[in-house]
Amino acid sequence: MQITIREARPDDAGTIAGFNSDMAAETEGKTLDHDLIGPGVAAVLADTSRGRYWVAETAGRIVGQLMVTYEWSDWRNGDIWWIQSVYVLPESRRHGVFRALYRHVEALAVATPGVIGLRLYVETGNMRAQQTYESLGMVKPNYLVMEAMLRNSSADSNGET
């Protein structure tokens, strides 16, 4: 399988929103509100200060995606890129799609002055994903993510992201 990675374009918004909905249903049993996810994806694609999406293609078809958002670390005086919205079509899994996306973003991060690291969060029960991330050199830090969601949406109606 030949995989090509490119930055997402505005005309990819529908596919990305669909992948996000599929991911939420698959990993957390949630149904995302299309009236929120569509504009949310479009907002990122229109303004890279919010984040950036990359997509993986095979034979001209999008088969995977990931998004990066940004965190400033005053302790380290640098930017940390958070990997989010990771999704690979089921039939394309275990073929190196995520690895290609990750390595692409990792190379961009290394080449970008001021970027000091990559982070992501993963469901505690998703052992396959955790093993994949560890195989790429990621480690489990001694932190637990906590949150207080300030707006109710279909994505956080049961207290989860």
SULTAJO-V618378 format. One line per field, one symbol per residue. ss: DSSP state (2 for helix, 1 for strand, 0 for the rest). phi: phi as a letter, one per 40 degrees, with the letter a starting at -180 (. if undefined). burial: I if it has 16 or more other ideal C-beta (glycine too) atoms within 10 Angstrom, else O. A space follows every 10 residues. Layout:
BEGIN
ss->???
phi->???
burial->???
END
This chain:
BEGIN
ss->0001111002 2222222222 2222222200 0002222222 2222220000 0111111100 1111111111 1110000111 1111111102 2200002222 2222222222 2000111111 0000002222 2222200000 0000000000 0002220000 0
phi->.cbbbaccbd ccdccccccc cccccccbgb bccccbcdcc cdccccaccc iabbbbbbfg bcbaaabbbb bcbccbfacb cccafcabdd cbcgbgccdc cccccdcccc ccdgcbabba bbdccccccd cccccchcbc ccbbcbabcc bcaccbcbgb c
burial->OOIOIOOIOO OIIOIIIIII IOIIOOOOOI OIOOOOIIOI IOOIIOOOOO IIIIIIOIOO OIIIIIIIIO OOOOOOOOII IIIIIIIIIO OIOOIOIIOI IIOIIIOIIO OOOOIOOIOO OIOOOOOOOO OIIOOOOIOO OOOOOOOOOO OOOOIOOOOO O
END
